[in-house]
């Protein structure tokens, strides 16, 4: 699925996420529910432990509430979640 501006502007807390690619090999294949989001990190509940993943170095695969799976580069979601929801996204495709 193409990543649209509407997908980038939604809140990711509560969604299931998986790290598919990362420049840090320890992050790859971490998956779980997003329990918190800060300006530069996503916190996932992975195997009953909280794992903080830096957004800038990872590519995430999110499962949306309707069952759609989207892959989003972390660089495109860096920023405070409350500001990202309001921000207009420039199309890069």
Biopython code that builds the backbone (N, CA, C, O; Angstrom):
import numpy as np
from Bio.PDB.StructureBuilder import StructureBuilder

atoms = [
    (1, "UNK", "N", (0.835, -1.178, 0.000)),
    (1, "UNK", "CA", (0.000, 0.000, 0.000)),
    (1, "UNK", "C", (0.880, 1.241, 0.000)),
    (1, "UNK", "O", (1.901, 1.294, 0.685)),
    (2, "UNK", "N", (0.468, 2.241, -0.780)),
    (2, "UNK", "CA", (1.191, 3.506, -0.773)),
    (2, "UNK", "C", (0.936, 4.230, 0.533)),
    (2, "UNK", "O", (-0.175, 4.213, 1.063)),
    (3, "UNK", "N", (1.960, 4.856, 1.037)),
    (3, "UNK", "CA", (1.825, 5.622, 2.272)),
    (3, "UNK", "C", (1.326, 7.008, 1.904)),
    (3, "UNK", "O", (2.006, 7.755, 1.202)),
    (4, "UNK", "N", (0.155, 7.342, 2.373)),
    (4, "UNK", "CA", (-0.446, 8.637, 2.077)),
    (4, "UNK", "C", (-0.229, 9.575, 3.250)),
    (4, "UNK", "O", (0.091, 9.129, 4.352)),
    (5, "UNK", "N", (-0.402, 10.884, 3.022)),
    (5, "UNK", "CA", (-0.254, 11.831, 4.139)),
    (5, "UNK", "C", (-1.171, 11.516, 5.313)),
    (5, "UNK", "O", (-0.808, 11.769, 6.462)),
    (6, "UNK", "N", (-2.352, 10.970, 5.044)),
    (6, "UNK", "CA", (-3.281, 10.647, 6.126)),
    (6, "UNK", "C", (-2.703, 9.572, 7.045)),
    (6, "UNK", "O", (-2.920, 9.610, 8.256)),
    (7, "UNK", "N", (-1.975, 8.624, 6.481)),
    (7, "UNK", "CA", (-1.362, 7.559, 7.291)),
    (7, "UNK", "C", (-0.260, 8.143, 8.163)),
    (7, "UNK", "O", (-0.128, 7.773, 9.330)),
    (8, "UNK", "N", (0.528, 9.049, 7.607)),
    (8, "UNK", "CA", (1.630, 9.646, 8.363)),
    (8, "UNK", "C", (1.133, 10.560, 9.481)),
    (8, "UNK", "O", (1.859, 10.806, 10.444)),
    (9, "UNK", "N", (-0.082, 11.062, 9.366)),
    (9, "UNK", "CA", (-0.592, 11.999, 10.360)),
    (9, "UNK", "C", (-1.350, 11.331, 11.490)),
    (9, "UNK", "O", (-1.728, 12.005, 12.448)),
    (10, "UNK", "N", (-1.583, 10.048, 11.414)),
    (10, "UNK", "CA", (-2.368, 9.412, 12.467)),
    (10, "UNK", "C", (-1.508, 9.067, 13.681)),
    (10, "UNK", "O", (-0.279, 9.079, 13.614)),
    (11, "UNK", "N", (-2.167, 8.767, 14.766)),
    (11, "UNK", "CA", (-1.501, 8.376, 15.998)),
    (11, "UNK", "C", (-1.143, 6.891, 15.916)),
    (11, "UNK", "O", (-1.984, 6.075, 15.540)),
    (12, "UNK", "N", (0.078, 6.540, 16.258)),
    (12, "UNK", "CA", (0.533, 5.150, 16.157)),
    (12, "UNK", "C", (0.396, 4.380, 17.460)),
    (12, "UNK", "O", (0.578, 3.162, 17.471)),
    (13, "UNK", "N", (0.078, 5.060, 18.565)),
    (13, "UNK", "CA", (-0.057, 4.380, 19.849)),
    (13, "UNK", "C", (-1.233, 3.420, 19.787)),
    (13, "UNK", "O", (-2.339, 3.798, 19.398)),
    (14, "UNK", "N", (-0.985, 2.175, 20.174)),
    (14, "UNK", "CA", (-2.009, 1.143, 20.146)),
    (14, "UNK", "C", (-1.932, 0.238, 18.931)),
    (14, "UNK", "O", (-2.561, -0.820, 18.907)),
    (15, "UNK", "N", (-1.165, 0.642, 17.914)),
    (15, "UNK", "CA", (-1.031, -0.186, 16.713)),
    (15, "UNK", "C", (0.066, -1.228, 16.914)),
    (15, "UNK", "O", (0.985, -1.031, 17.709)),
    (16, "UNK", "N", (-0.040, -2.327, 16.191)),
    (16, "UNK", "CA", (1.034, -3.319, 16.177)),
    (16, "UNK", "C", (2.080, -2.856, 15.183)),
    (16, "UNK", "O", (1.753, -2.396, 14.090)),
    (17, "UNK", "N", (3.341, -2.982, 15.571)),
    (17, "UNK", "CA", (4.436, -2.526, 14.726)),
    (17, "UNK", "C", (5.554, -3.558, 14.725)),
    (17, "UNK", "O", (5.710, -4.338, 15.664)),
    (18, "UNK", "N", (6.328, -3.538, 13.643)),
    (18, "UNK", "CA", (7.484, -4.416, 13.521)),
    (18, "UNK", "C", (8.589, -3.620, 12.851)),
    (18, "UNK", "O", (8.330, -2.860, 11.918)),
    (19, "UNK", "N", (9.816, -3.789, 13.318)),
    (19, "UNK", "CA", (10.960, -3.140, 12.697)),
    (19, "UNK", "C", (11.450, -4.075, 11.597)),
    (19, "UNK", "O", (11.910, -5.183, 11.874)),
    (20, "UNK", "N", (11.349, -3.623, 10.343)),
    (20, "UNK", "CA", (11.737, -4.479, 9.221)),
    (20, "UNK", "C", (13.179, -4.255, 8.782)),
    (20, "UNK", "O", (13.855, -5.191, 8.356)),
    (21, "UNK", "N", (13.650, -3.007, 8.889)),
    (21, "UNK", "CA", (15.029, -2.685, 8.513)),
    (21, "UNK", "C", (15.565, -1.675, 9.512)),
    (21, "UNK", "O", (14.811, -0.879, 10.072)),
    (22, "UNK", "N", (16.862, -1.713, 9.731)),
    (22, "UNK", "CA", (17.477, -0.736, 10.615)),
    (22, "UNK", "C", (18.980, -0.750, 10.429)),
    (22, "UNK", "O", (19.568, -1.779, 10.098)),
    (23, "UNK", "N", (19.600, 0.407, 10.647)),
    (23, "UNK", "CA", (21.055, 0.457, 10.616)),
    (23, "UNK", "C", (21.640, -0.144, 11.894)),
    (23, "UNK", "O", (22.831, -0.453, 11.949)),
    (24, "UNK", "N", (20.798, -0.311, 12.925)),
    (24, "UNK", "CA", (21.192, -0.991, 14.146)),
    (24, "UNK", "C", (20.639, -2.418, 14.086)),
    (24, "UNK", "O", (19.426, -2.607, 14.180)),
    (25, "UNK", "N", (21.507, -3.423, 13.932)),
    (25, "UNK", "CA", (21.020, -4.800, 13.760)),
    (25, "UNK", "C", (20.230, -5.343, 14.946)),
    (25, "UNK", "O", (19.471, -6.299, 14.781)),
    (26, "UNK", "N", (20.382, -4.768, 16.127)),
    (26, "UNK", "CA", (19.630, -5.231, 17.298)),
    (26, "UNK", "C", (18.145, -4.896, 17.195)),
    (26, "UNK", "O", (17.328, -5.553, 17.840)),
    (27, "UNK", "N", (17.777, -3.890, 16.399)),
    (27, "UNK", "CA", (16.387, -3.478, 16.265)),
    (27, "UNK", "C", (15.585, -4.377, 15.323)),
    (27, "UNK", "O", (14.373, -4.518, 15.486)),
    (28, "UNK", "N", (16.249, -4.982, 14.344)),
    (28, "UNK", "CA", (15.542, -5.737, 13.310)),
    (28, "UNK", "C", (14.757, -6.890, 13.931)),
    (28, "UNK", "O", (15.273, -7.620, 14.777)),
    (29, "UNK", "N", (13.536, -7.040, 13.513)),
    (29, "UNK", "CA", (12.569, -8.068, 13.914)),
    (29, "UNK", "C", (11.968, -7.854, 15.309)),
    (29, "UNK", "O", (11.288, -8.745, 15.819)),
    (30, "UNK", "N", (12.198, -6.709, 15.929)),
    (30, "UNK", "CA", (11.470, -6.389, 17.157)),
    (30, "UNK", "C", (10.048, -6.044, 16.748)),
    (30, "UNK", "O", (9.838, -5.230, 15.849)),
    (31, "UNK", "N", (9.080, -6.654, 17.397)),
    (31, "UNK", "CA", (7.686, -6.357, 17.078)),
    (31, "UNK", "C", (6.871, -6.308, 18.351)),
    (31, "UNK", "O", (7.261, -6.856, 19.382)),
    (32, "UNK", "N", (5.748, -5.650, 18.262)),
    (32, "UNK", "CA", (4.858, -5.542, 19.411)),
    (32, "UNK", "C", (3.935, -4.364, 19.271)),
    (32, "UNK", "O", (3.860, -3.733, 18.216)),
    (33, "UNK", "N", (3.239, -4.074, 20.333)),
    (33, "UNK", "CA", (2.274, -2.978, 20.352)),
    (33, "UNK", "C", (2.985, -1.685, 20.730)),
    (33, "UNK", "O", (3.809, -1.669, 21.644)),
    (34, "UNK", "N", (2.668, -0.605, 20.029)),
    (34, "UNK", "CA", (3.242, 0.706, 20.342)),
    (34, "UNK", "C", (2.550, 1.216, 21.602)),
    (34, "UNK", "O", (1.334, 1.405, 21.623)),
    (35, "UNK", "N", (3.348, 1.437, 22.659)),
    (35, "UNK", "CA", (2.760, 1.908, 23.914)),
    (35, "UNK", "C", (3.086, 3.366, 24.209)),
    (35, "UNK", "O", (2.449, 3.985, 25.061)),
    (36, "UNK", "N", (4.076, 3.918, 23.508)),
    (36, "UNK", "CA", (4.420, 5.325, 23.708)),
    (36, "UNK", "C", (5.165, 5.821, 22.485)),
    (36, "UNK", "O", (5.795, 5.045, 21.765)),
    (37, "UNK", "N", (5.086, 7.124, 22.260)),
    (37, "UNK", "CA", (5.799, 7.747, 21.159)),
    (37, "UNK", "C", (6.335, 9.084, 21.620)),
    (37, "UNK", "O", (5.604, 9.890, 22.195)),
    (38, "UNK", "N", (7.602, 9.318, 21.371)),
    (38, "UNK", "CA", (8.211, 10.609, 21.675)),
    (38, "UNK", "C", (8.684, 11.215, 20.366)),
    (38, "UNK", "O", (8.406, 10.692, 19.287)),
    (39, "UNK", "N", (9.396, 12.315, 20.473)),
    (39, "UNK", "CA", (9.869, 13.013, 19.278)),
    (39, "UNK", "C", (10.759, 12.120, 18.425)),
    (39, "UNK", "O", (10.636, 12.120, 17.200)),
    (40, "UNK", "N", (11.650, 11.363, 19.048)),
    (40, "UNK", "CA", (12.626, 10.576, 18.299)),
    (40, "UNK", "C", (12.495, 9.071, 18.465)),
    (40, "UNK", "O", (13.233, 8.326, 17.821)),
    (41, "UNK", "N", (11.584, 8.598, 19.303)),
    (41, "UNK", "CA", (11.503, 7.156, 19.548)),
    (41, "UNK", "C", (10.067, 6.639, 19.537)),
    (41, "UNK", "O", (9.105, 7.378, 19.748)),
    (42, "UNK", "N", (9.969, 5.345, 19.282)),
    (42, "UNK", "CA", (8.736, 4.597, 19.497)),
    (42, "UNK", "C", (9.044, 3.573, 20.571)),
    (42, "UNK", "O", (10.101, 2.943, 20.536)),
    (43, "UNK", "N", (8.148, 3.396, 21.518)),
    (43, "UNK", "CA", (8.334, 2.397, 22.562)),
    (43, "UNK", "C", (7.371, 1.251, 22.263)),
    (43, "UNK", "O", (6.154, 1.436, 22.229)),
    (44, "UNK", "N", (7.941, 0.058, 22.047)),
    (44, "UNK", "CA", (7.144, -1.127, 21.734)),
    (44, "UNK", "C", (7.152, -2.078, 22.922)),
    (44, "UNK", "O", (8.157, -2.199, 23.622)),
    (45, "UNK", "N", (6.033, -2.747, 23.145)),
    (45, "UNK", "CA", (5.952, -3.793, 24.155)),
    (45, "UNK", "C", (6.297, -5.099, 23.451)),
    (45, "UNK", "O", (5.462, -5.684, 22.761)),
    (46, "UNK", "N", (7.541, -5.552, 23.634)),
    (46, "UNK", "CA", (8.071, -6.734, 22.954)),
    (46, "UNK", "C", (8.398, -7.798, 23.993)),
    (46, "UNK", "O", (9.281, -7.609, 24.830)),
    (47, "UNK", "N", (7.688, -8.910, 23.937)),
    (47, "UNK", "CA", (7.899, -10.023, 24.876)),
    (47, "UNK", "C", (7.858, -9.549, 26.325)),
    (47, "UNK", "O", (8.749, -9.863, 27.114)),
    (48, "UNK", "N", (6.819, -8.792, 26.667)),
    (48, "UNK", "CA", (6.571, -8.277, 28.025)),
    (48, "UNK", "C", (7.631, -7.289, 28.509)),
    (48, "UNK", "O", (7.695, -7.001, 29.704)),
    (49, "UNK", "N", (8.468, -6.761, 27.602)),
    (49, "UNK", "CA", (9.464, -5.750, 27.956)),
    (49, "UNK", "C", (9.285, -4.553, 27.044)),
    (49, "UNK", "O", (8.883, -4.691, 25.889)),
    (50, "UNK", "N", (9.590, -3.371, 27.576)),
    (50, "UNK", "CA", (9.523, -2.156, 26.779)),
    (50, "UNK", "C", (10.832, -1.977, 26.016)),
    (50, "UNK", "O", (11.911, -2.012, 26.607)),
    (51, "UNK", "N", (10.730, -1.784, 24.703)),
    (51, "UNK", "CA", (11.893, -1.552, 23.858)),
    (51, "UNK", "C", (11.738, -0.204, 23.182)),
    (51, "UNK", "O", (10.742, 0.039, 22.500)),
    (52, "UNK", "N", (12.715, 0.676, 23.364)),
    (52, "UNK", "CA", (12.702, 1.980, 22.704)),
    (52, "UNK", "C", (13.467, 1.876, 21.395)),
    (52, "UNK", "O", (14.625, 1.460, 21.370)),
    (53, "UNK", "N", (12.813, 2.255, 20.317)),
    (53, "UNK", "CA", (13.406, 2.191, 18.989)),
    (53, "UNK", "C", (13.546, 3.612, 18.465)),
    (53, "UNK", "O", (12.577, 4.370, 18.459)),
    (54, "UNK", "N", (14.737, 3.975, 18.027)),
    (54, "UNK", "CA", (14.962, 5.299, 17.464)),
    (54, "UNK", "C", (14.337, 5.334, 16.067)),
    (54, "UNK", "O", (14.645, 4.493, 15.223)),
    (55, "UNK", "N", (13.465, 6.307, 15.831)),
    (55, "UNK", "CA", (12.735, 6.389, 14.566)),
    (55, "UNK", "C", (13.654, 6.606, 13.368)),
    (55, "UNK", "O", (13.449, 6.017, 12.307)),
    (56, "UNK", "N", (14.657, 7.447, 13.541)),
    (56, "UNK", "CA", (15.497, 7.906, 12.442)),
    (56, "UNK", "C", (16.274, 6.789, 11.751)),
    (56, "UNK", "O", (16.631, 6.927, 10.581)),
    (57, "UNK", "N", (16.542, 5.692, 12.447)),
    (57, "UNK", "CA", (17.402, 4.639, 11.883)),
    (57, "UNK", "C", (16.640, 3.385, 11.500)),
    (57, "UNK", "O", (17.253, 2.377, 11.147)),
    (58, "UNK", "N", (15.303, 3.425, 11.564)),
    (58, "UNK", "CA", (14.525, 2.202, 11.349)),
    (58, "UNK", "C", (13.423, 2.397, 10.318)),
    (58, "UNK", "O", (12.991, 3.514, 10.034)),
    (59, "UNK", "N", (12.985, 1.268, 9.768)),
    (59, "UNK", "CA", (11.809, 1.222, 8.901)),
    (59, "UNK", "C", (10.787, 0.354, 9.621)),
    (59, "UNK", "O", (11.086, -0.773, 10.016)),
    (60, "UNK", "N", (9.580, 0.887, 9.790)),
    (60, "UNK", "CA", (8.551, 0.211, 10.566)),
    (60, "UNK", "C", (7.442, -0.321, 9.663)),
    (60, "UNK", "O", (7.124, 0.256, 8.623)),
    (61, "UNK", "N", (6.872, -1.431, 10.092)),
    (61, "UNK", "CA", (5.708, -1.996, 9.426)),
    (61, "UNK", "C", (4.557, -1.930, 10.437)),
    (61, "UNK", "O", (4.596, -2.597, 11.472)),
    (62, "UNK", "N", (3.541, -1.128, 10.134)),
    (62, "UNK", "CA", (2.407, -0.948, 11.029)),
    (62, "UNK", "C", (1.191, -1.685, 10.490)),
    (62, "UNK", "O", (0.959, -1.718, 9.282)),
    (63, "UNK", "N", (0.418, -2.274, 11.394)),
    (63, "UNK", "CA", (-0.860, -2.878, 11.037)),
    (63, "UNK", "C", (-1.948, -1.926, 11.509)),
    (63, "UNK", "O", (-2.138, -1.736, 12.710)),
    (64, "UNK", "N", (-2.658, -1.330, 10.564)),
    (64, "UNK", "CA", (-3.699, -0.363, 10.873)),
    (64, "UNK", "C", (-4.942, -1.073, 11.412)),
    (64, "UNK", "O", (-5.080, -2.283, 11.236)),
    (65, "UNK", "N", (-5.845, -0.341, 12.063)),
    (65, "UNK", "CA", (-7.037, -0.977, 12.649)),
    (65, "UNK", "C", (-7.896, -1.753, 11.649)),
    (65, "UNK", "O", (-8.572, -2.710, 12.027)),
    (66, "UNK", "N", (-7.874, -1.343, 10.370)),
    (66, "UNK", "CA", (-8.670, -2.056, 9.371)),
    (66, "UNK", "C", (-7.955, -3.276, 8.806)),
    (66, "UNK", "O", (-8.481, -3.942, 7.914)),
    (67, "UNK", "N", (-6.750, -3.579, 9.320)),
    (67, "UNK", "CA", (-6.007, -4.756, 8.889)),
    (67, "UNK", "C", (-4.979, -4.481, 7.805)),
    (67, "UNK", "O", (-4.217, -5.375, 7.436)),
    (68, "UNK", "N", (-4.946, -3.272, 7.294)),
    (68, "UNK", "CA", (-3.982, -2.899, 6.267)),
    (68, "UNK", "C", (-2.589, -2.807, 6.873)),
    (68, "UNK", "O", (-2.416, -2.272, 7.968)),
    (69, "UNK", "N", (-1.604, -3.327, 6.167)),
    (69, "UNK", "CA", (-0.225, -3.270, 6.623)),
    (69, "UNK", "C", (0.521, -2.245, 5.763)),
    (69, "UNK", "O", (0.515, -2.326, 4.534)),
    (70, "UNK", "N", (1.159, -1.284, 6.428)),
    (70, "UNK", "CA", (1.932, -0.261, 5.718)),
    (70, "UNK", "C", (3.349, -0.240, 6.259)),
    (70, "UNK", "O", (3.585, -0.471, 7.444)),
    (71, "UNK", "N", (4.286, 0.042, 5.366)),
    (71, "UNK", "CA", (5.688, 0.160, 5.764)),
    (71, "UNK", "C", (6.072, 1.628, 5.668)),
    (71, "UNK", "O", (5.925, 2.255, 4.618)),
    (72, "UNK", "N", (6.566, 2.169, 6.777)),
    (72, "UNK", "CA", (6.875, 3.589, 6.860)),
    (72, "UNK", "C", (8.317, 3.766, 7.306)),
    (72, "UNK", "O", (8.761, 3.155, 8.278)),
    (73, "UNK", "N", (9.037, 4.607, 6.586)),
    (73, "UNK", "CA", (10.404, 4.924, 6.967)),
    (73, "UNK", "C", (10.352, 5.852, 8.181)),
    (73, "UNK", "O", (9.604, 6.830, 8.195)),
    (74, "UNK", "N", (11.148, 5.535, 9.191)),
    (74, "UNK", "CA", (11.115, 6.287, 10.435)),
    (74, "UNK", "C", (11.443, 7.753, 10.281)),
    (74, "UNK", "O", (10.954, 8.581, 11.050)),
    (75, "UNK", "N", (12.270, 8.095, 9.289)),
    (75, "UNK", "CA", (12.631, 9.499, 9.066)),
    (75, "UNK", "C", (11.408, 10.352, 8.761)),
    (75, "UNK", "O", (11.394, 11.546, 9.062)),
    (76, "UNK", "N", (10.387, 9.751, 8.169)),
    (76, "UNK", "CA", (9.205, 10.530, 7.801)),
    (76, "UNK", "C", (8.254, 10.764, 8.979)),
    (76, "UNK", "O", (7.323, 11.560, 8.861)),
    (77, "UNK", "N", (8.467, 10.095, 10.099)),
    (77, "UNK", "CA", (7.597, 10.300, 11.264)),
    (77, "UNK", "C", (8.334, 10.890, 12.463)),
    (77, "UNK", "O", (7.801, 10.921, 13.572)),
    (78, "UNK", "N", (9.569, 11.360, 12.234)),
    (78, "UNK", "CA", (10.310, 12.003, 13.319)),
    (78, "UNK", "C", (9.618, 13.314, 13.670)),
    (78, "UNK", "O", (9.261, 14.094, 12.788)),
    (79, "UNK", "N", (9.436, 13.542, 14.935)),
    (79, "UNK", "CA", (8.781, 14.755, 15.422)),
    (79, "UNK", "C", (7.779, 14.406, 16.498)),
    (79, "UNK", "O", (7.397, 13.247, 16.657)),
    (80, "UNK", "N", (7.366, 15.399, 17.221)),
    (80, "UNK", "CA", (6.377, 15.172, 18.278)),
    (80, "UNK", "C", (5.071, 14.705, 17.653)),
    (80, "UNK", "O", (4.615, 15.266, 16.657)),
    (81, "UNK", "N", (4.470, 13.674, 18.243)),
    (81, "UNK", "CA", (3.232, 13.154, 17.667)),
    (81, "UNK", "C", (2.122, 14.200, 17.581)),
    (81, "UNK", "O", (1.368, 14.225, 16.609)),
    (82, "UNK", "N", (2.019, 15.057, 18.585)),
    (82, "UNK", "CA", (0.956, 16.055, 18.573)),
    (82, "UNK", "C", (1.166, 17.096, 17.471)),
    (82, "UNK", "O", (0.197, 17.662, 16.966)),
    (83, "UNK", "N", (2.414, 17.351, 17.098)),
    (83, "UNK", "CA", (2.692, 18.288, 16.005)),
    (83, "UNK", "C", (2.555, 17.602, 14.649)),
    (83, "UNK", "O", (2.106, 18.217, 13.682)),
    (84, "UNK", "N", (2.937, 16.338, 14.577)),
    (84, "UNK", "CA", (2.874, 15.596, 13.314)),
    (84, "UNK", "C", (1.426, 15.430, 12.860)),
    (84, "UNK", "O", (1.149, 15.459, 11.661)),
    (85, "UNK", "N", (0.513, 15.260, 13.792)),
    (85, "UNK", "CA", (-0.894, 15.089, 13.446)),
    (85, "UNK", "C", (-1.440, 16.353, 12.771)),
    (85, "UNK", "O", (-2.287, 16.262, 11.883)),
    (86, "UNK", "N", (-0.964, 17.516, 13.182)),
    (86, "UNK", "CA", (-1.440, 18.782, 12.631)),
    (86, "UNK", "C", (-0.701, 19.205, 11.362)),
    (86, "UNK", "O", (-1.229, 19.988, 10.573)),
    (87, "UNK", "N", (0.511, 18.698, 11.161)),
    (87, "UNK", "CA", (1.383, 19.155, 10.085)),
    (87, "UNK", "C", (0.897, 18.679, 8.717)),
    (87, "UNK", "O", (0.419, 17.553, 8.572)),
    (88, "UNK", "N", (1.026, 19.548, 7.722)),
    (88, "UNK", "CA", (0.734, 19.151, 6.353)),
    (88, "UNK", "C", (1.970, 18.453, 5.797)),
    (88, "UNK", "O", (3.088, 18.943, 5.957)),
    (89, "UNK", "N", (1.773, 17.329, 5.156)),
    (89, "UNK", "CA", (2.885, 16.542, 4.638)),
    (89, "UNK", "C", (3.056, 16.838, 3.162)),
    (89, "UNK", "O", (2.093, 16.804, 2.396)),
    (90, "UNK", "N", (4.300, 17.131, 2.761)),
    (90, "UNK", "CA", (4.593, 17.324, 1.355)),
    (90, "UNK", "C", (4.731, 15.968, 0.701)),
    (90, "UNK", "O", (5.424, 15.090, 1.217)),
    (91, "UNK", "N", (4.090, 15.797, -0.406)),
    (91, "UNK", "CA", (4.156, 14.512, -1.115)),
    (91, "UNK", "C", (5.518, 14.362, -1.752)),
    (91, "UNK", "O", (6.008, 15.278, -2.412)),
    (92, "UNK", "N", (6.123, 13.218, -1.559)),
    (92, "UNK", "CA", (7.444, 12.935, -2.127)),
    (92, "UNK", "C", (7.357, 11.875, -3.221)),
    (92, "UNK", "O", (8.380, 11.335, -3.642)),
    (93, "UNK", "N", (6.164, 11.576, -3.679)),
    (93, "UNK", "CA", (5.994, 10.551, -4.701)),
    (93, "UNK", "C", (5.060, 11.012, -5.785)),
    (93, "UNK", "O", (4.801, 10.271, -6.733)),
]
sb = StructureBuilder()
sb.init_structure("model")
sb.init_model(0)
sb.init_chain("A")
sb.init_seg("    ")
for serial, (resi, resn, name, xyz) in enumerate(atoms, 1):
    if name == "N":
        sb.init_residue(resn, " ", resi, " ")
    sb.init_atom(name, np.array(xyz, "f"), 0.0, 1.0, " ", f" {name:<3s}", serial, name[0])
structure = sb.get_structure()
